[in-house]
């Protein structure tokens, strides 16, 4: 089990991250660029010293500045897979994997035996004598993973392990990685920008913003109730904060939304881009939430178009190309936006029993 409190102060950046990972658990650390994800991973690996806090793994203190305790990288029971894999270019796949066991005291013959077993597990037996330049991206990723796992690490660190792969290879390799992580008895920390990697591979998500935890929980909780704009974008929702009075949520002095559910106090209101309907003139009929908007941008999003709207509130709408052609949409164009009350989701902005940064 990992029990860590990472406090780092360097070059105007402050990281304060409490992190616990159980044996056999995979935790994904997500966040925008500059949030501190890589700093956290490098600190756990022993490449960046703590300013304060501690790193305790399986009951053993690896770092504890107040006790002047620090463990060199090579003596930590930790395996690391970096984004660009960092395989030794002059060594074969077999000897890349054997490197760790050799450093941990095994003789050459037994280390290569361990490496051969890992090549079998990774379905790479035929590539055992290939140098990294002779491997495909997916093969290199598996060699890097095998090298990290060959030392039986108590903690496995994965830094964007699928980022260098093309879309097809990424899909296949993600499935293989999921299988190997499920069999790993130690704790695993996955650093990623990709929400799909996190949702598929991780048991729990930790969202890091500006060096602090913005939100954490299982995938169902995070996707159902995002609490920051970054998380809302990550899971594909429009998110606004306001004060509820029954079925009415006032977002500012001049604009309110009507919701199907009722609450009182500080709340978040969320709704998917597909719930936003667009009209050339103010619509009549059922929508209770209608407001004038201006097209700020148009982007391709899967099979649909994602329309960025400015106005009393900033939202995104997803519409079909046929609907866009019918409306003759263009940047700067004024129109009307509408969201049915039944399409909104409302929940308290504060979490009982825990203070969260908003």
C-alpha positions as a Markdown table, in Angstrom:
| # | Residue | x | y | z |
|---|---|---|---|---|
| 1 | Unk | 0.0 | 0.0 | 0.0 |
| 2 | Unk | 1.2 | 3.5 | -0.8 |
| 3 | Unk | 0.5 | 6.3 | 1.8 |
| 4 | Unk | 2.0 | 9.5 | 0.6 |
| 5 | Unk | 1.7 | 13.2 | 1.3 |
| 6 | Unk | 3.6 | 15.0 | -1.5 |
| 7 | Unk | 4.6 | 18.6 | -0.7 |
| 8 | Unk | 6.8 | 20.2 | -3.3 |
| 9 | Unk | 7.9 | 23.9 | -3.6 |
| 10 | Unk | 10.0 | 24.7 | -6.7 |
| 11 | Unk | 10.2 | 27.6 | -9.2 |
| 12 | Unk | 7.0 | 29.2 | -8.1 |
| 13 | Unk | 5.0 | 26.0 | -8.1 |
| 14 | Unk | 3.4 | 24.4 | -5.0 |
| 15 | Unk | 2.2 | 20.8 | -5.0 |
| 16 | Unk | 0.2 | 19.5 | -2.1 |
| 17 | Unk | -1.1 | 16.0 | -2.8 |
| 18 | Unk | -2.3 | 13.4 | -0.3 |
| 19 | Unk | -2.4 | 10.0 | -2.1 |
| 20 | Unk | -3.2 | 6.5 | -0.9 |
| 21 | Unk | -3.3 | 3.5 | -3.1 |
| 22 | Unk | -4.2 | 0.0 | -1.9 |
| 23 | Unk | -2.3 | -3.1 | -3.0 |
| 24 | Unk | -3.9 | -4.3 | -6.3 |
| 25 | Unk | -5.6 | -0.9 | -6.9 |
| 26 | Unk | -5.1 | 1.2 | -10.0 |
| 27 | Unk | -5.4 | 5.0 | -9.5 |
| 28 | Unk | -5.4 | 7.4 | -12.4 |
| 29 | Unk | -4.0 | 10.9 | -11.8 |
| 30 | Unk | -5.5 | 13.4 | -14.3 |
| 31 | Unk | -5.3 | 17.1 | -14.7 |
| 32 | Unk | -4.5 | 19.9 | -17.2 |
| 33 | Unk | -1.0 | 20.8 | -18.3 |
| 34 | Unk | 1.0 | 22.2 | -15.4 |
| 35 | Unk | -1.3 | 20.7 | -12.7 |
| 36 | Unk | 1.6 | 18.8 | -11.1 |
| 37 | Unk | 1.0 | 15.2 | -12.4 |
| 38 | Unk | 4.5 | 14.5 | -13.7 |
| 39 | Unk | 6.0 | 16.3 | -10.6 |
| 40 | Unk | 4.1 | 13.9 | -8.4 |
| 41 | Unk | 5.2 | 10.8 | -10.4 |
| 42 | Unk | 8.9 | 11.9 | -10.4 |
| 43 | Unk | 8.7 | 12.6 | -6.7 |
| 44 | Unk | 7.4 | 9.1 | -6.0 |
| 45 | Unk | 10.2 | 7.7 | -8.1 |
| 46 | Unk | 12.8 | 9.6 | -6.1 |
| 47 | Unk | 13.8 | 11.9 | -8.9 |
| 48 | Unk | 12.5 | 15.0 | -7.1 |
| 49 | Unk | 13.0 | 15.4 | -3.3 |
| 50 | Unk | 10.1 | 16.3 | -1.1 |
| 51 | Unk | 9.9 | 19.7 | 0.5 |
| 52 | Unk | 7.7 | 18.3 | 3.2 |
| 53 | Unk | 5.3 | 15.4 | 3.8 |
| 54 | Unk | 6.2 | 11.7 | 3.4 |
| 55 | Unk | 6.2 | 8.7 | 1.1 |
| 56 | Unk | 5.5 | 5.4 | 2.9 |
| 57 | Unk | 5.3 | 2.2 | 0.9 |
| 58 | Unk | 4.3 | -1.1 | 2.5 |
| 59 | Unk | 4.9 | 0.5 | 5.9 |
| 60 | Unk | 8.5 | 1.6 | 5.0 |
| 61 | Unk | 9.3 | 5.3 | 4.9 |
| 62 | Unk | 11.0 | 6.1 | 1.6 |
| 63 | Unk | 11.0 | 9.9 | 2.0 |
| 64 | Unk | 10.4 | 11.9 | 5.2 |
| 65 | Unk | 12.2 | 15.2 | 5.2 |
| 66 | Unk | 11.4 | 16.0 | 8.9 |
| 67 | Unk | 13.4 | 12.9 | 9.8 |
| 68 | Unk | 16.0 | 13.5 | 7.1 |
| 69 | Unk | 15.2 | 10.2 | 5.5 |
| 70 | Unk | 15.5 | 9.7 | 1.7 |
| 71 | Unk | 15.8 | 6.6 | -0.4 |
| 72 | Unk | 17.7 | 6.7 | -3.7 |
| 73 | Unk | 15.7 | 5.8 | -6.8 |
| 74 | Unk | 17.5 | 2.6 | -7.5 |
| 75 | Unk | 16.7 | 1.3 | -4.0 |
| 76 | Unk | 13.0 | 1.9 | -4.1 |
| 77 | Unk | 10.7 | -1.1 | -4.8 |
| 78 | Unk | 9.1 | 0.9 | -7.6 |
| 79 | Unk | 8.8 | 0.2 | -11.4 |
| 80 | Unk | 8.4 | 3.1 | -13.8 |
| 81 | Unk | 7.1 | 3.2 | -17.4 |
| 82 | Unk | 7.9 | 6.6 | -18.9 |
| 83 | Unk | 6.0 | 8.2 | -21.8 |
| 84 | Unk | 8.8 | 7.6 | -24.3 |
| 85 | Unk | 9.7 | 4.2 | -22.6 |
| 86 | Unk | 13.4 | 5.0 | -22.3 |
| 87 | Unk | 14.5 | 1.6 | -23.4 |
| 88 | Unk | 18.3 | 1.1 | -23.7 |
| 89 | Unk | 18.9 | 1.4 | -27.4 |
| 90 | Unk | 22.0 | -0.9 | -27.4 |
| 91 | Unk | 20.3 | -3.8 | -25.5 |
| 92 | Unk | 17.9 | -6.4 | -26.9 |
| 93 | Unk | 14.3 | -6.6 | -25.6 |
| 94 | Unk | 15.4 | -9.6 | -23.4 |
| 95 | Unk | 18.4 | -7.7 | -21.9 |
| 96 | Unk | 16.3 | -4.5 | -21.4 |
| 97 | Unk | 13.9 | -6.5 | -19.2 |
| 98 | Unk | 16.8 | -8.4 | -17.5 |
| 99 | Unk | 18.4 | -5.1 | -16.5 |
| 100 | Unk | 16.2 | -4.6 | -13.4 |
| 101 | Unk | 16.6 | -8.1 | -12.0 |
| 102 | Unk | 20.4 | -7.8 | -12.5 |
| 103 | Unk | 20.4 | -4.5 | -10.5 |
| 104 | Unk | 18.4 | -6.3 | -7.8 |
| 105 | Unk | 21.1 | -8.9 | -7.4 |
| 106 | Unk | 20.3 | -11.8 | -9.8 |
| 107 | Unk | 23.1 | -13.3 | -11.8 |
| 108 | Unk | 23.0 | -12.9 | -15.6 |
| 109 | Unk | 21.5 | -16.3 | -16.3 |
| 110 | Unk | 18.7 | -16.1 | -13.8 |
| 111 | Unk | 17.9 | -12.5 | -14.8 |
| 112 | Unk | 17.6 | -13.5 | -18.4 |
| 113 | Unk | 15.4 | -16.4 | -17.3 |
| 114 | Unk | 13.0 | -13.9 | -15.6 |
| 115 | Unk | 13.1 | -11.7 | -18.6 |
| 116 | Unk | 12.2 | -14.6 | -20.9 |
| 117 | Unk | 9.2 | -15.4 | -18.8 |
| 118 | Unk | 8.0 | -11.8 | -19.0 |
| 119 | Unk | 8.5 | -11.9 | -22.8 |
| 120 | Unk | 6.3 | -15.0 | -22.9 |
| 121 | Unk | 3.6 | -13.2 | -20.8 |
| 122 | Unk | 3.8 | -10.2 | -23.2 |
| 123 | Unk | 3.6 | -12.4 | -26.3 |
| 124 | Unk | 7.0 | -11.1 | -27.4 |
| 125 | Unk | 9.1 | -14.3 | -27.5 |
| 126 | Unk | 9.8 | -13.8 | -31.1 |
| 127 | Unk | 11.2 | -10.3 | -30.5 |
| 128 | Unk | 13.6 | -11.3 | -27.6 |
| 129 | Unk | 16.8 | -10.4 | -29.6 |
| 130 | Unk | 15.4 | -7.3 | -31.3 |
| 131 | Unk | 16.8 | -3.9 | -30.4 |
| 132 | Unk | 14.3 | -1.1 | -29.5 |
| 133 | Unk | 14.6 | 0.4 | -33.0 |
| 134 | Unk | 13.4 | -2.9 | -34.5 |
| 135 | Unk | 10.2 | -2.9 | -32.3 |
| 136 | Unk | 6.8 | -1.4 | -33.1 |
| 137 | Unk | 5.4 | 1.2 | -30.7 |
| 138 | Unk | 3.1 | -1.4 | -29.1 |
| 139 | Unk | 5.9 | -3.9 | -28.7 |
| 140 | Unk | 8.2 | -1.2 | -27.2 |
| 141 | Unk | 5.5 | -0.3 | -24.7 |
| 142 | Unk | 5.1 | -4.0 | -23.7 |
| 143 | Unk | 8.9 | -4.3 | -23.2 |
| 144 | Unk | 9.0 | -1.2 | -21.0 |
| 145 | Unk | 6.1 | -2.5 | -19.0 |
| 146 | Unk | 7.7 | -5.9 | -18.6 |
| 147 | Unk | 11.0 | -4.2 | -17.5 |
| 148 | Unk | 9.1 | -2.3 | -14.8 |
| 149 | Unk | 7.2 | -5.4 | -13.6 |
| 150 | Unk | 10.2 | -7.8 | -13.7 |
| 151 | Unk | 11.4 | -6.5 | -10.4 |
| 152 | Unk | 8.1 | -7.2 | -8.6 |
| 153 | Unk | 7.5 | -3.6 | -7.7 |
| 154 | Unk | 5.3 | -2.7 | -4.7 |
| 155 | Unk | 4.4 | 0.4 | -6.7 |
| 156 | Unk | 4.1 | 0.7 | -10.5 |
| 157 | Unk | 4.2 | 4.2 | -12.0 |
| 158 | Unk | 2.9 | 4.7 | -15.5 |
| 159 | Unk | 3.5 | 8.1 | -17.2 |
| 160 | Unk | 1.2 | 8.5 | -20.2 |
| 161 | Unk | 2.0 | 4.9 | -21.3 |
| 162 | Unk | -0.2 | 4.9 | -24.4 |
| 163 | Unk | 0.4 | 8.5 | -25.6 |
| 164 | Unk | 3.0 | 7.6 | -28.2 |
| 165 | Unk | 0.9 | 5.0 | -29.9 |
| 166 | Unk | -1.4 | 5.5 | -33.0 |
| 167 | Unk | -5.1 | 5.1 | -32.6 |
| 168 | Unk | -5.3 | 1.4 | -33.6 |
| 169 | Unk | -2.3 | 0.3 | -31.7 |
| 170 | Unk | -3.5 | 2.3 | -28.7 |
| 171 | Unk | -6.8 | 0.4 | -28.7 |
| 172 | Unk | -5.2 | -3.1 | -28.7 |
| 173 | Unk | -2.4 | -2.1 | -26.2 |
| 174 | Unk | -4.9 | -0.6 | -23.8 |
| 175 | Unk | -6.7 | -3.9 | -23.6 |
| 176 | Unk | -3.4 | -5.8 | -23.0 |
| 177 | Unk | -2.4 | -3.2 | -20.4 |
| 178 | Unk | -5.7 | -3.7 | -18.6 |
| 179 | Unk | -5.0 | -7.4 | -18.4 |
| 180 | Unk | -1.5 | -7.0 | -17.0 |
| 181 | Unk | -2.6 | -4.3 | -14.4 |
| 182 | Unk | -5.4 | -6.6 | -13.2 |
| 183 | Unk | -2.8 | -9.3 | -12.5 |
| 184 | Unk | -0.3 | -6.9 | -10.7 |
| 185 | Unk | -0.5 | -7.4 | -6.9 |
| 186 | Unk | 1.1 | -4.1 | -6.1 |
| 187 | Unk | -0.3 | -0.5 | -6.2 |
| 188 | Unk | -0.4 | 1.3 | -9.5 |
| 189 | Unk | -0.5 | 5.0 | -10.3 |
| 190 | Unk | -1.4 | 5.9 | -13.9 |
| 191 | Unk | -0.7 | 9.5 | -15.1 |
| 192 | Unk | -2.7 | 10.4 | -18.1 |
| 193 | Unk | -4.4 | 13.2 | -20.1 |
| 194 | Unk | -6.8 | 10.7 | -21.7 |
| 195 | Unk | -10.1 | 10.2 | -19.9 |
| 196 | Unk | -10.8 | 6.9 | -21.8 |
| 197 | Unk | -7.5 | 5.5 | -20.6 |
| 198 | Unk | -8.4 | 6.5 | -17.0 |
| 199 | Unk | -12.0 | 5.1 | -17.2 |
| 200 | Unk | -10.9 | 1.8 | -18.7 |
| 201 | Unk | -7.7 | 1.1 | -16.7 |
| 202 | Unk | -8.3 | 2.7 | -13.3 |
| 203 | Unk | -10.4 | 1.8 | -10.2 |
| 204 | Unk | -10.3 | 5.3 | -8.9 |
| 205 | Unk | -9.6 | 8.8 | -10.4 |
| 206 | Unk | -7.8 | 11.7 | -8.7 |
| 207 | Unk | -8.2 | 15.1 | -10.5 |
| 208 | Unk | -5.2 | 17.4 | -9.9 |
| 209 | Unk | -5.5 | 21.2 | -10.7 |
| 210 | Unk | -3.0 | 23.8 | -9.7 |
| 211 | Unk | -1.1 | 21.4 | -7.5 |
| 212 | Unk | -4.1 | 20.4 | -5.4 |
| 213 | Unk | -6.8 | 17.7 | -5.6 |
| 214 | Unk | -9.9 | 19.1 | -7.2 |
| 215 | Unk | -12.0 | 15.9 | -7.1 |
| 216 | Unk | -11.5 | 12.2 | -6.5 |
| 217 | Unk | -13.7 | 9.1 | -6.6 |
| 218 | Unk | -14.7 | 6.2 | -8.8 |
| 219 | Unk | -15.5 | 6.8 | -12.5 |
| 220 | Unk | -19.3 | 6.8 | -11.9 |
| 221 | Unk | -19.1 | 9.5 | -9.3 |
| 222 | Unk | -16.8 | 11.7 | -11.2 |
| 223 | Unk | -18.7 | 11.5 | -14.5 |
| 224 | Unk | -22.1 | 12.0 | -12.7 |
| 225 | Unk | -21.1 | 15.0 | -10.6 |
| 226 | Unk | -18.1 | 17.0 | -11.9 |
| 227 | Unk | -17.0 | 19.8 | -9.6 |
| 228 | Unk | -14.7 | 22.0 | -11.8 |
| 229 | Unk | -14.8 | 23.2 | -15.4 |
| 230 | Unk | -11.9 | 21.0 | -16.2 |
| 231 | Unk | -13.7 | 17.8 | -15.0 |
| 232 | Unk | -16.9 | 18.9 | -16.7 |
| 233 | Unk | -15.0 | 19.2 | -20.0 |
| 234 | Unk | -13.3 | 15.9 | -19.4 |
| 235 | Unk | -16.6 | 14.0 | -19.1 |
| 236 | Unk | -18.4 | 16.1 | -21.7 |
| 237 | Unk | -20.8 | 18.2 | -19.7 |
| 238 | Unk | -21.8 | 21.8 | -19.4 |
| 239 | Unk | -21.4 | 22.9 | -15.8 |
| 240 | Unk | -22.5 | 26.0 | -13.9 |
| 241 | Unk | -22.6 | 26.9 | -10.3 |
| 242 | Unk | -25.4 | 29.0 | -8.7 |
| 243 | Unk | -27.8 | 29.3 | -5.8 |
| 244 | Unk | -30.9 | 27.1 | -5.9 |
| 245 | Unk | -34.3 | 28.1 | -4.5 |
| 246 | Unk | -36.6 | 25.1 | -5.2 |
| 247 | Unk | -36.6 | 24.5 | -9.0 |
| 248 | Unk | -34.9 | 27.8 | -9.9 |
| 249 | Unk | -31.1 | 28.1 | -9.9 |
| 250 | Unk | -29.8 | 31.7 | -10.2 |
| 251 | Unk | -26.4 | 31.8 | -11.9 |
| 252 | Unk | -26.0 | 35.5 | -11.7 |
| 253 | Unk | -28.1 | 38.6 | -11.1 |
| 254 | Unk | -29.8 | 38.5 | -14.5 |
| 255 | Unk | -30.0 | 34.8 | -15.4 |
| 256 | Unk | -31.6 | 31.7 | -14.0 |
| 257 | Unk | -32.2 | 28.1 | -15.0 |
| 258 | Unk | -35.2 | 26.0 | -14.2 |
| 259 | Unk | -34.5 | 22.4 | -13.1 |
| 260 | Unk | -36.7 | 19.3 | -12.8 |
| 261 | Unk | -35.3 | 18.5 | -9.3 |
| 262 | Unk | -35.4 | 20.9 | -6.5 |
| 263 | Unk | -32.7 | 21.9 | -4.0 |
| 264 | Unk | -31.8 | 24.9 | -1.9 |
| 265 | Unk | -28.4 | 26.5 | -1.4 |
| 266 | Unk | -25.2 | 26.4 | -3.4 |
| 267 | Unk | -25.5 | 23.9 | -6.3 |
| 268 | Unk | -24.0 | 22.7 | -9.5 |
| 269 | Unk | -26.2 | 22.4 | -12.6 |
| 270 | Unk | -24.9 | 20.1 | -15.3 |
| 271 | Unk | -26.3 | 19.1 | -18.7 |
| 272 | Unk | -24.8 | 17.4 | -21.8 |
| 273 | Unk | -24.1 | 19.3 | -25.0 |
| 274 | Unk | -26.7 | 17.1 | -26.8 |
| 275 | Unk | -29.4 | 18.7 | -24.5 |
| 276 | Unk | -28.8 | 22.2 | -26.0 |
| 277 | Unk | -31.2 | 22.9 | -28.8 |
| 278 | Unk | -30.5 | 25.8 | -31.3 |
| 279 | Unk | -33.1 | 27.9 | -33.0 |
| 280 | Unk | -32.9 | 30.8 | -35.5 |
| 281 | Unk | -35.7 | 32.6 | -33.7 |
| 282 | Unk | -37.0 | 32.5 | -30.1 |
| 283 | Unk | -38.8 | 29.1 | -29.8 |
| 284 | Unk | -42.4 | 28.7 | -28.7 |
| 285 | Unk | -43.6 | 25.7 | -26.6 |
| 286 | Unk | -42.1 | 23.6 | -23.9 |
| 287 | Unk | -38.5 | 24.6 | -23.2 |
| 288 | Unk | -38.4 | 26.6 | -20.0 |
| 289 | Unk | -34.8 | 27.6 | -20.3 |
| 290 | Unk | -34.3 | 29.9 | -23.4 |
| 291 | Unk | -31.7 | 32.5 | -23.9 |
| 292 | Unk | -30.1 | 34.5 | -26.8 |
| 293 | Unk | -26.6 | 33.3 | -27.7 |
| 294 | Unk | -23.9 | 33.9 | -30.3 |
| 295 | Unk | -21.7 | 31.3 | -32.0 |
| 296 | Unk | -18.2 | 31.6 | -30.7 |
| 297 | Unk | -16.7 | 28.6 | -32.5 |
| 298 | Unk | -17.6 | 25.4 | -34.5 |
| 299 | Unk | -15.6 | 22.2 | -34.2 |
| 300 | Unk | -15.9 | 18.7 | -35.5 |
| 301 | Unk | -16.8 | 16.3 | -32.6 |
| 302 | Unk | -17.1 | 12.7 | -33.7 |
| 303 | Unk | -20.1 | 12.4 | -36.1 |
| 304 | Unk | -21.5 | 15.7 | -34.9 |
| 305 | Unk | -20.5 | 19.4 | -34.8 |
| 306 | Unk | -19.7 | 21.0 | -31.4 |
| 307 | Unk | -20.9 | 24.6 | -31.3 |
| 308 | Unk | -19.4 | 26.9 | -28.7 |
| 309 | Unk | -21.9 | 29.6 | -27.6 |
| 310 | Unk | -21.4 | 32.9 | -25.7 |
| 311 | Unk | -24.2 | 34.8 | -24.1 |
| 312 | Unk | -25.6 | 35.0 | -20.6 |
| 313 | Unk | -23.9 | 31.7 | -20.0 |
| 314 | Unk | -21.2 | 30.0 | -22.0 |
| 315 | Unk | -22.2 | 26.5 | -23.2 |
| 316 | Unk | -21.4 | 24.0 | -25.9 |
| 317 | Unk | -24.0 | 22.3 | -28.0 |
| 318 | Unk | -23.7 | 19.1 | -30.2 |
| 319 | Unk | -25.8 | 19.0 | -33.4 |
| 320 | Unk | -25.7 | 17.0 | -36.5 |
| 321 | Unk | -24.2 | 18.3 | -39.7 |
| 322 | Unk | -27.6 | 18.3 | -41.3 |
| 323 | Unk | -29.0 | 20.5 | -38.6 |
| 324 | Unk | -26.0 | 22.8 | -38.9 |
| 325 | Unk | -26.6 | 23.1 | -42.6 |
| 326 | Unk | -30.3 | 23.8 | -42.1 |
| 327 | Unk | -29.5 | 26.6 | -39.6 |
| 328 | Unk | -26.6 | 28.0 | -41.8 |
| 329 | Unk | -24.4 | 28.2 | -38.8 |
| 330 | Unk | -21.3 | 30.4 | -38.8 |
| 331 | Unk | -19.1 | 32.0 | -36.2 |
| 332 | Unk | -20.5 | 35.3 | -34.9 |
| 333 | Unk | -24.1 | 34.3 | -35.8 |
| 334 | Unk | -26.8 | 35.2 | -33.3 |
| 335 | Unk | -29.4 | 32.5 | -32.4 |
| 336 | Unk | -31.4 | 31.1 | -29.5 |
| 337 | Unk | -30.4 | 28.3 | -27.2 |
| 338 | Unk | -32.8 | 26.2 | -25.1 |
| 339 | Unk | -32.5 | 23.4 | -22.6 |
| 340 | Unk | -35.4 | 21.5 | -21.1 |
| 341 | Unk | -35.6 | 21.4 | -17.3 |
| 342 | Unk | -35.8 | 17.6 | -17.5 |
| 343 | Unk | -32.3 | 17.5 | -19.2 |
| 344 | Unk | -30.6 | 19.2 | -16.3 |
| 345 | Unk | -28.9 | 17.5 | -13.4 |
| 346 | Unk | -28.5 | 19.4 | -10.1 |
| 347 | Unk | -26.5 | 18.5 | -7.0 |
| 348 | Unk | -25.0 | 20.3 | -3.9 |
| 349 | Unk | -21.8 | 22.3 | -4.5 |
| 350 | Unk | -20.4 | 21.2 | -1.1 |
| 351 | Unk | -19.6 | 17.7 | -0.1 |
| 352 | Unk | -20.7 | 16.8 | 3.5 |
| 353 | Unk | -17.8 | 15.8 | 5.7 |
| 354 | Unk | -15.0 | 17.1 | 3.4 |
| 355 | Unk | -13.9 | 20.5 | 2.3 |
| 356 | Unk | -13.2 | 20.6 | -1.5 |
| 357 | Unk | -11.5 | 23.3 | -3.4 |
| 358 | Unk | -13.8 | 24.9 | -6.0 |
